[in-house]
Structure formats: C-alpha cells, structure tokens
Amino acid sequence: MDINTWRGIATVLALIAFIGVWIWAWSKKRKGAFDEAADLPFADDDIDQKSKGGQHDGQ
C-alpha cells in the first residue's frame, strides 16, 4: 500500500464522518435541543430585566 491508498482511505473515512454529523444535526430527535440552544443568547436578557424590575438604568 502506498501513500495514495492511505489518502483515499482517509478521504472516505472523513466523508463518512461528515455524513454522520450531518444526519445527526438534521435529525428530528435533536430539533428540540437545537431550538433551545438557539434561544440561549436571549435568556440573559430575560433574567437581567427580571432582576432589575423591568426598568432600564439609562445605559
């Protein structure tokens, strides 16, 4: 086996890993977790406004 055979095997393994991650990311079972993670940047705003009583301090 020469280096090109190993490169071909590595390419096929990388393609299989990519397809596996793609299927995992687009599976319907993960949708709820990804939707929750997408809302995380906005969660701090809700907590900050509740702790300040909903008032802005002018900044």
Secondary structure, DSSP 8 states (H G I E B T S, - for coil): --HHHHHHHHHHHHHHHHHHHHHHHT-GGGHHHHHHHHTHHHHHHHHHHHHTTT-----
